[in-house]
Amino acid sequence: MNLVPSAHFIRDLHKLERGNSRLKEAVRKKLYQLRINPAYPSLRLHKIKGENTYSLSVTMGIRIIFSRLGDDVYLLRIGSHEEVY
């Protein structure tokens, strides 16, 4: 599985990391879990709008929105529920 971050995702991530030093490690851990086992319970992975768009939880307040196309995972957004939905 290849993780492909969008420019918007990278911008969102840098903005979030400035306010929370532990978030970087939490994001790294969740993306590792996604690559190893997308069904891992703590990801709380679920399908959202569109055909191949999904959400996973980094923390109770932070979500990652991504889409899948074959073996590629396109990281679209990261932020609070209100920011990414």
TAVENNOR-V705490 format. One line per field, one symbol per residue. psi: psi as a letter, one per 30 degrees, with the letter a starting at -180 (. if undefined). Layout:
# TAVENNOR-V705490
psi: ???
This chain:
# TAVENNOR-V705490
psi: kkkjkleeeeeeeeeefefjffeeeeeeeeeeeeeejfgkeffhklkaklehklklkeaffklkkllkjbgkjjjelkaleeef.
